[in-house]
Amino acid sequence: MEDEKKLTAPSVSSQQETAADKKSAPAETQSQPADTAAAASPAADAPKKPANTTRKKPSATRKKSTTGTAAKKTADKATKKTGTTAAKKSAATPRKKPAAKPKPTAETAKAPEEAPKQPDAAPEKTDAMLPETAAAVPTEATEEAARKEKRAADMTRTLQITIEQIMEESEKRAQAEADEQAARPTSEPTPEDEYDADDEPEVTALDILHSVAKGLSKWLLLVVLFVAVIAGGGVAWLYRSATPDMIPQIEVTFAGQTPTVSAYNWKIPVVGHLFRRSYKETVSSKPTALEQDVTELTPRLRVTPVDYTTAFTVADADGQEVYSGTAEGFSSYRFTANGNYTAKLVITREKEYADETEVIGSETRLFSFTVSHSPSLRISPARSTPGSVAAVCVGKTLDGKEPQLQTSLPHTAFLATANGWVSYLPLARDTEPGNYEVVVTADGFAKPLMLTVSAGDFAYVDYYSASQRNAYYIGDEDMPAAVKACLPGATALPQWLEDGFAEPLADYTTQLAFGTTEYVGRPRDERDTDPGTGGRTSVNVVVKTPARGMLTAPAAGRVMLADELPDPYGNTLVIDHGCGLLSIFYGLQELQVEHGDEVKQGQELAKAYRITVAEMRLMGVAIDPEPIWQNRSDALKQQ
C-alpha cells in the first residue's frame, strides 16, 4: 500500500501545479495538453493494477488452501486404516502459494518508483490534462516530457502483464504438483503439511506392544550383527592360521627308498569339524621311478605314523595287478619274477576316525621300480679248518626251486629254511689247505664262491712202541657194519636249529682229541714235525668221565641204533640229528633208549663207563665233535 501511495502522490502534486498555471496559459494551449492528458491517464492508472492484482492473490490462495484442506481430510479418512499420510502432503501443498506474494509485490513496487524520477517537465504535461488550464503554446520541453511519460507508461504496462503471466504460471504449476502428490498415496508427509489431531488414529495397547516388539527386534538384530562380526573376525583369523605347515608329515619307505608324494588333499580344522581349510595339489600324474633296483623278493613297505588307513596296489609291466591290499599285508607278499612294476599307495585319515582337532584327507604316492633279484650267496665261515663244517647260504629264489652246487668237497643237499637255502660242507681231517671253488646256480644265475681251508692245529704224539698208543682208538677202517648202515642218516630236517647243542657228558676229560696223530718209532730229527702220515690219526675223541656218569643227548634227534656190539665197541648208540648229521657213542655201560625213539636235547640216553668214545659224522665225514657240543660251529647255526 505504501508503494501505491508513492505512485499516486506525484500525480496529485503535478495536477496542483498545473492548475496554477492554467490561468495564465492561452486557450489553444489548453486544448493540446488535453490530448496529452488523455494519453497520460493510463500512466497514472498503471501502478494501480499490479497493486490490485497482488491484493487479490492471497484471496485466491486462501480459497485454494481451503479446497486443499478439504481434500486432505477426505484423503486422511480414506487412508486412516493403512496409516498412509500421502493425503496430508497433498493437502498441505497449496499453502506454499503465498510464498510467491513477495515477488510480484516487489516488482510491482519497483515500476511505480520509476515514474516520479521523470524530469521536472512531466508536471507541466500533467497540467494540460485539467480542463481549467488555459491553452499554452507547446514548447520543445513539454513535448519531450510527454514522450518520456508515455514511454514510462508503456514500460509499466508491459511489466504488469509479465507479472500476471508469472503468477498465472505459478498457480498452474502449484496445482499440478498438488494433483501429482494427491495421486501418491504412499508418499511421506513433509514438515510443512498441516497437522490435524482429530484425524490421527487412536493409540492402543496392541500398538504399544507392536512398537516395543519392533524395538526389541531391532536391538536383537544389532546384537546378532555384533556377534556375527566378532565371530567372523575370529573365524577369519583361525582360517589364516591354518597354514600348509599343518599338513601331516608322513614317512614312507619301500625297500629302503622314499617314494615322493604325487598328490594330496588335506583338510585342516578351522572351527572344529564344522569348518576346515583345504589344501590340495596334484604334483605329478606320472609314477616316479625309484633310483635303485629292488633286489629283495619281499621288500619292506613302511608307513609312519601307523595310525593311517593304507591301500597299496602293485601291477606288472603288462598292467596285471599282482597285489592289492594294505601296507601291512604287503609284508607277506613275495615277488615271483624279475621285471618292472608300478605301485600306488594311498594314505588316508577318514573323518569318522579323527577327532575335531585332527587333519583329515589323503595323499597318494605313485612310483615305479624294477625287481632285479639274484639270490644272495655266501659261505659261512669263508675260512675254515679241517675237521670243521662250512655252510653255503642262498637267499630265497624267485622260482622256489632248490639251487644247485658244484664243488670237489663233500656237501649236503640244499635245505629249505626260513631265509632261503643252506648246504653244509664237512671238511675231513685230511683236507689239504687251500682255496676251493664252490659254484652255486639259482634262478638262472651261476655264481662262483671261494672257500679257504687253513691248516688245522692238531696234536701229535711219538711213541717208542705201538703198545703205548691209546687202546680205545676206533678209526674209519674200524667202523662196525651196523654203524656204517646208519650213514649218512635218514632225517632230512635238522633237529638242532631250535635248541642247538650241549655237551653229552659232564665233567669229562679228553684223553685223545680229534685229529691227534700217534707216531711210533720215528727218528728224533722227525719228531718235531707233523706230516699227518706214517701214524694213526684219531677221527673221534676218547673222553674219561667219573664213575657211573650219565650220557645225555647233545641235540634233538631220532635213535637209529641202540645195541650191544662185539668188542671192542660194546653198547653202541647212534642218533640222527637230521640233514646227515650223526652222533655215535661206543663203550656204554647201560642203554636206556631203543631204536626209533625220538629224543630231546639233554635227555638221558645211557649210563657210561669211565671211558667213552664219541664221534660225529656229517654226510659220513668225521668231524670234531667238541666245538659242536660247545656251540662253537658257526656253520651249524645258519638257518
Residue, then its C-alpha position, 0 to 999 in steps of 0.5 A: m500500500e505504501d508503494e501505491k501511495k508513492l505512485t499516486a502522490p506525484s500525480v496529485s502534486s503535478q495536477q496542483e501545479t498545473a492548475a496554477d498555471k492554467k490561468s495564465a496559459p492561452a486557450e489553444t494551449q489548453s486544448q493540446p495538453a488535453d490530448t496529452a492528458a488523455a494519453a497520460s491517464p493510463a500512466a497514472d492508472a498503471p501502478k494501480k493494477p499490479a497493486n490490485t492484482t497482488r491484493k487479490k492473490p492471497s484471496a485466491t490462495r486462501k480459497k485454494s488452501t481451503t479446497g486443499t484442506a478439504a481434500k486432505k481430510t477426505a484423503d486422511k479418512a480414506t487412508k486412516k486404516t493403512g496409516t498412509t499420510a500421502a493425503k496430508k502432503s497433498a493437502a498441505t501443498p497449496r499453502k506454499k502459494p503465498a510464498a510467491k506474494p513477495k515477488p510480484t509485490a516487489e516488482t510491482a513496487k519497483a515500476p511505480e518508483e520509476a515514474p516520479k524520477q521523470p524530469d521536472a517537465a512531466p508536471e507541466k504535461t500533467d497540467a494540460m490534462l485539467p480542463e481549467t488550464a488555459a491553452a499554452v503554446p507547446t514548447e520543445a520541453t513539454e513535448e519531450a516530457a510527454r514522450k518520456e511519460k508515455r514511454a514510462a507508461d508503456m514500460t509499466r504496462t508491459l511489466q504488469i502483464t509479465i507479472e500476471q503471466i508469472m503468477e498465472e504460471s505459478e498457480k498452474r504449476a502449484q496445482a499440478e504438483a498438488d494433483e501429482q502428490a494427491a495421486r501418491p498415496t504412499s508418499e511421506p508427509t513433509p514438515e510443512d503439511e498441516y497437522d490435524a489431531d482429530d484425524e490421527p488414529e487412536v493409540t492402543a495397547l496392541d500398538i504399544l506392544h507392536s512398537v516395543a516388539k519392533g524395538l526389541s527386534k531391532w536391538l536383537l538384530l544389532v546384537v546378532l550383527f555384533v556377534a556375527v562380526i566378532a565371530g567372523g573376525g575370529v573365524a577369519w583369523l583361525y582360517r589364516s592360521a591354518t597354514p600348509d605347515m599343518i599338513p601331516q608329515i608322513e614317512v614312507t619307505f619301500a625297500g629302503q627308498t622314499p617314494t615322493v608324494s604325487a598328490y594330496n588333499w588335506k583338510i585342516p580344522v578351522v572351527g572344529h569339524l564344522f569348518r576346515r581349510s583345504y589344501k590340495e595339489t596334484v604334483s605329478s600324474k606320472p609314477t616316479a621311478l625309484e633310483q635303485d633296483v629292488t633286489e629283495l623278493t619281499p621288500r619292506l613297505r613302511v608307513t609312519p605314523v601307523d595310525y593311517t588307513t593304507a591301500f597299496t596296489v602293485a601291477d606288472a609291466d603288462g598292467q596285471e595287478v599282482y597285489s592289492g591290499t594294505a601296507e601291512g599285508f604287503s609284508s607277506y607278499r613275495f615277488t615271483a619274477n624279475g621285471n618292472y612294476t608300478a605301485k600306488l599307495v594311498i594314505t588316508r585319515e577318514k573323518e569318522y576316525a579323527d577327532e575335531t582337532e585332527v587333519i583329515g584327507s589323503e595323499t597318494r604316492l605313485f612310483s615305479f621300480t624294477v625287481s632285479h633279484s639274484p639270490s644272495l650267496r655266501i659261505s659261512p665261515a669263508r675260512s675254515t679248518p679241517g675237521s670243521v663244517a662250512a655252510v653255503c647260504v642262498g637267499k630265497t629264489l624267485d622260482g622256489k626251486e632248490p639251487q644247485l652246487q658244484t664243488s670237489l668237497p663233500h656237501t649236503a643237499f640244499l635245505a629249505t629254511a626260513n631265509g632261503w637255502v643252506s648246504y653244509l660242507p664237512l671238511a675231513r681231517d685230511t683236507e689239504p689247505g687251500n682255496y676251493e671253488v664252490v659254484v652255486t646256480a639259482d634262478g638262472f644265475a651261476k655264481p662262483l664262491m671261494l672257500t679257504v681251508s687253513a691248516g688245522d692245529f692238531a696234536y701229535v704224539d711219538y711213541y717208542s712202541a705201538s703198545q703205548r698208543n691209546a687202546y680205545y682208538i676206533g678209526d674209519e677202517d674200524m667202523p662196525a657194519a651196523v654203524k656204517a648202515c646208519l650213514p649218512g642218516a635218514t632225517a632230512l630236517p635238522q633237529w638242532l636249529e631250535d635248541g642247538f647243542a650241549e655237551p653229552l657228558a659232564d665233567y669229562t676229560t679228553q684223553l685223545a682229541f680229534g685229529t691227534t696223530e700217534y707216531v711210533g718209532r720215528p727218528r728224533d730229527e722227525r719228531d718235531t714235525d707233523p706230516g699227518t702220515g706214517g701214524r694213526t690219526s684219531v677221527n673221534v675223541v676218547v673222553k674219561t668221565p667219573a664213575r657211573g656218569m650219565l650220557t645225555a643227548p647233545a641235540a634233538g634227534r631220532v635213535m637209529l641204533a641202540d645195541e650191544l656190539p662185539d668188542p671192542y665197541g660194546n653198547t653202541l648208540v647212534i642218533d640222527h640229528g637230521c640233514g646227515l648229521l650223526s652222533i655215535f657213542y661206543g663203550l656204554q655201560e647201560l642203554q636206556v633208549e631203543h631204536g626209533d625213539e625220538v629224543k630231546q636235547g639233554q635227555e638221558l640216553a645211557k649210563a657210561y663207563r669211565i671211558t667213552v668214545a664219541e664221534m660225529r659224522l656229517m654226510g659220513v665225514a668225521i668231524d670234531p665233535e667238541p666245538i659242536w657240543q660247545n656251540r662253537s660251529d658257526a656253520l651249524k647255526q645258519q638257518 
